[in-house]
Amino acid sequence: MYTQDAFQAQRSQLVELLVSGSLEGFESVLDWLLSWEVLSWEDYEGLSLLGQPVSHLARRLLDTVWNKGAWGCELLTAAVRETQADRQPPELPGCWEPHSPHPARDLQSHRPAIVRRLHGHVEGVLDLTQARGFISRYECDEIRRPIFTSSQRARRLLDLATVKANGLAAFLLQCVQELPVPLALPFEDAACKRYLSKLRTMVSAQSRFLSTYDGTESLCLEEIYTENVLEIRTEAGMAGPLQQSPATLGLEELFSTRGHLNEDADTVLVVGEAGSGKSTLLQQLHLLWASGRAFQEFIFVFPFSCRQLQCLAKPLSVWTLLFEHCCWPDLGQQDVFQVLLDHPERILLTFDGFDEFRFRFTDRDRHCCPTAPTSVQSLLFNLLQGNLLKNARKVLTSRPDAVSASLRKHVRTELNLKGFSEEGIELYLRKRHREPGEAERLICCLRATSALHSLCHLPVFSWMVSKCHRELLLQGGVSPKTTTDMYLLILQHFLLHASPPDSAAHGLGAGLLRGSLLTLLHLGRLALWGLGTCCYVFSPRQLQAAHVDSEEVSLGFLVRAKTVVPGSTAPLEFLHITFQCFFAAFYLALSADTPPSSLRHLFNCHGPGCSPLAGVLSKLRMRDSGCKEGSVAALLQGAEPHNLQITAAFLAGLLSQEHRGLLAECQVFEKALLWRQACTRRCLARSLRKHFRSIPPAVPGEAKSVHAMPSFIWLIRSLYEMQEERLAREAVRRLDVGHLKLTFCSVGPAECAALAFVLRHLRQPVALQLDHNSVGDMGVEQLLPCLGVCKALYLRDNNVSDRGICKLTEHAVRCEQLQKLALFNNKLTDGCAHSMAKLLACKQNFLALRLGNNHITAAGAEVLAQGLRANASLQFLGLWGNKVGDRGAQALAEALGDHRSLRWLSLVGNDIGSVGAQALALMLEKNMALEELCLEENHVQDEGVCCLAKGLEKNSSLKVLK
């Protein structure tokens, strides 16, 4: 017998089932419960209120049913099963009693079957009931509201029949009896089947291949696709002792039930830096669906590109978006569209590159009619909010900077795409290079050049390395160090590919660059114009206006975009948004039309997080200063901040001392190049001084603490691209800060290299906090040059493994200033224990080691204990959320018995039982320094507690025991 206790124990799972589908599914459950008389009519009215979140209604339903006893709980579970299985309800009786005394009760007792019978015929029945005078025109319009599916309209007609005493219920009984029996689900009829076949074929054709730059080679996506690190976004400030690292997901877990920010939202947001693989991830999703291998819970998948959608100037409706701009049904358009409206929970829409959508998100304008045209931005925003196609799933990709707080309110789950792991880089290169030994040579080359290796955690750089593998292997140890170096290398690769064979031996010399200068300037002007007008796909007319001809297109920097309207001429786009930024920077560096004064607009760009008013005032000032439309200054004024920052970093790299000679040989007026270089230095130095001056002064008697904004990272990256020690030293000369916080700033290995390049010149030691980023082992390696000025290093949630930590501790032993390491929520195992023990034994000024939420067992704890025996300075030791067990606790307790400095010890959640507690009790009898001991989430039990109590009798120092 099903009990109420069992029902209560399953409450969370039942809520999840009731809200995970759609409002249609929840209402189906109500249909079954009404027909079985579990719910009274009053109960039903309280559970079918419009505008209430489904999660609230689901919990209210569970409370209502629980109060009815075990039989009601059992029938609710049965109703959920029926709805989840989508079974055909029991068929209606062969004939109705023509003069039934209780027609409304008959409608209720057969409600699931009647709703299914009315589906597809509800419009005709509504017309008939209105014509016979049973319902008014106003009531009919209310039932026909665009937000309702056919099934929901049928239910609202039945609800009306329950409360009206004018014969409507009896009339509906008669109408339903005369309707044909539905033979199949709506999406199984001929028109839908044909449309599904066409849609799958189209999506498969678009996603199966990745075209290369010259158009002669097509890479099969299945053969080279490599999983990126995909994590559920964590909220800042949720710092419980056992808070785990962000959950890492596979692509097929994209719609996992974990990490929901808003249960009532339908949008999954995937954020990642430029080049992190967001578009390829969506392409793989489309391919898996089209080939029937995953995501089959969706009958229809509609892929869209935001950069192409914004090109649509005419108003459009959901109909035109899905059919005219994605896939057109060859027959039964109205029937297919009605199926989409009736079953939104079986639809998936993907929108790639929201950061390239020129319109900023707003939820002020509501649009709810799927057939009424509106602007493209209004249509997209209302789809994301759920005002249109509510319960249809949406996947949106974007760079983090473009996601506002108002958009996040409408996001169900937010995921971070962090690029390749070190294993992912090697796997990708092995998939791309199957010739014997070639991949191994390339991987060895990367391992020998850590700066280049760190760049490759972004897939776009791994692709570049793969394209330029011959040049890299022939360079004899001189490898690219900065992003600009890498893009100049790929520029060389493309130009040589289009040059005569005898040019290949000369590399990217002045001759090769000078011979292609006019072409590169044409592409640069097009790129800059596109950034300034937020245009990323170019029509033939726009190419002609920029003087880009077919020969220049054939170089391969511009590739064919997927067409917006089937059958139209496909526009062109740059290989990647970073290539567009690179060519814009190239134009700014070498064009005669670029006055040096205009570069200040590039380095004064407002980063994410600045007030909208500041941006508006800045643009007004520029307009008042006489910026001509189409001028360089005006284009820089109109560009998106994140694209300006990438362009500024490229410009700093191109004007660096290392590359100035190359550009000087192509520049007619070398003096102009020198002016631009000097102007860039001044602008960069001024921006840094302005940034540092904005930091409030320290509280008297305390070290100055700074939470740097993402614009700080960009400025540091620009300094690194210039590779000038003097400029880096000057930049931080006046930076007086004791704690530099860079959490949630998208810091990857490349950013770590830039930070180390600049921060190593600090005059005073600093605590560097890099929690919640993508540092990884490669980033740790890049940080080593600045470790000497770090008094503390915090690397929480950074996917760091034993390899990175072993390198870190090997270097840290020689760093006198370093006193604290926080490494919790990473991937550490017993393999790093020997390095940690050596650090503890050798550094007698070391104060804090936090290793919580890793994978350290008893074996690792025993090794750590050896280091603790030789250490006399440690004050804080955190090992919560590991698996040290009784044996590990015993080893640590024995090592800490005579320790004279340790004040805080956390062993929360470590599978410690009474044996380990006894050992810790003996430690308390001897240790007179420890002030706080944390033992929550273990298995100490009564025996262990008694031992601890005895130990405390002889202890005079402990203040807190948890």
Secondary structure by P-SEA (a helix, b strand, c coil): cccaaaaaaaaaaaaaaaccccaaaaaaaaaaaaaaccccaaaaaaaccccccaaaaaaaaaaaaaaacaaaaaaaaaaaaaaaacccccccccccccccccaaaaaaaaaaaaaaaacccaaaaaaaaaaaccccaaaaaaaacccccaaaaaaaaaaaaaacccaaaaaaaaaaaacccccccccccaaaaaaaaaaaaaaaaaccccccccccccccccccccccccccccccccccccccccccccccccccccccccccccbbbbbbcccccaaaaaaaaaaaaaaccccccccbbbbbbaaaaaaccccccccccccccccccccaaaaaaaaaaaccccbbbbbccccccccccccccccccccccccaaaaaaaaaaccccccbbbbbbbccccccaaaaaaccbbbbbccccaaaaaaaaaaaccccaaaaaaaaaaaacaaaaaaaccaaaaaaaaaaaaaaaaccccccccaaaaaaaaaaaaaaaacccccccccccaaaaaaaaaaaaaaaaaaaaaaaaccccccaaaaaaacccccccccccccccccccccccbbbbcccaaaaaaaaaaaaaccccccccccccccccccccccaaaaaaaaaaaaaaccccccaaaaaaaccaaaaaaaaaaaaaaacccaaaaaaaacccaaaaaaaaaaaaaaaaaaaaaaaaacccccccccbbbbccaaaaaaaaaaaaaccaaaaaaaaccccccbbbbccccccaaaaaaaaacccccccccccccccccccaaaaaaaccccccccbbbbccccccaaaaaaaaaaacccccccbbbbccccccccaaaaaaaaaaccccccbbbbccccccaaaaaaaaaaaaacccccbbbbccccccaaaaaaaaaaacccccccbbbbccccccaaaaaaaaaaaaccccccbbbbccccccaaaaaaaaaaaaacccccccc
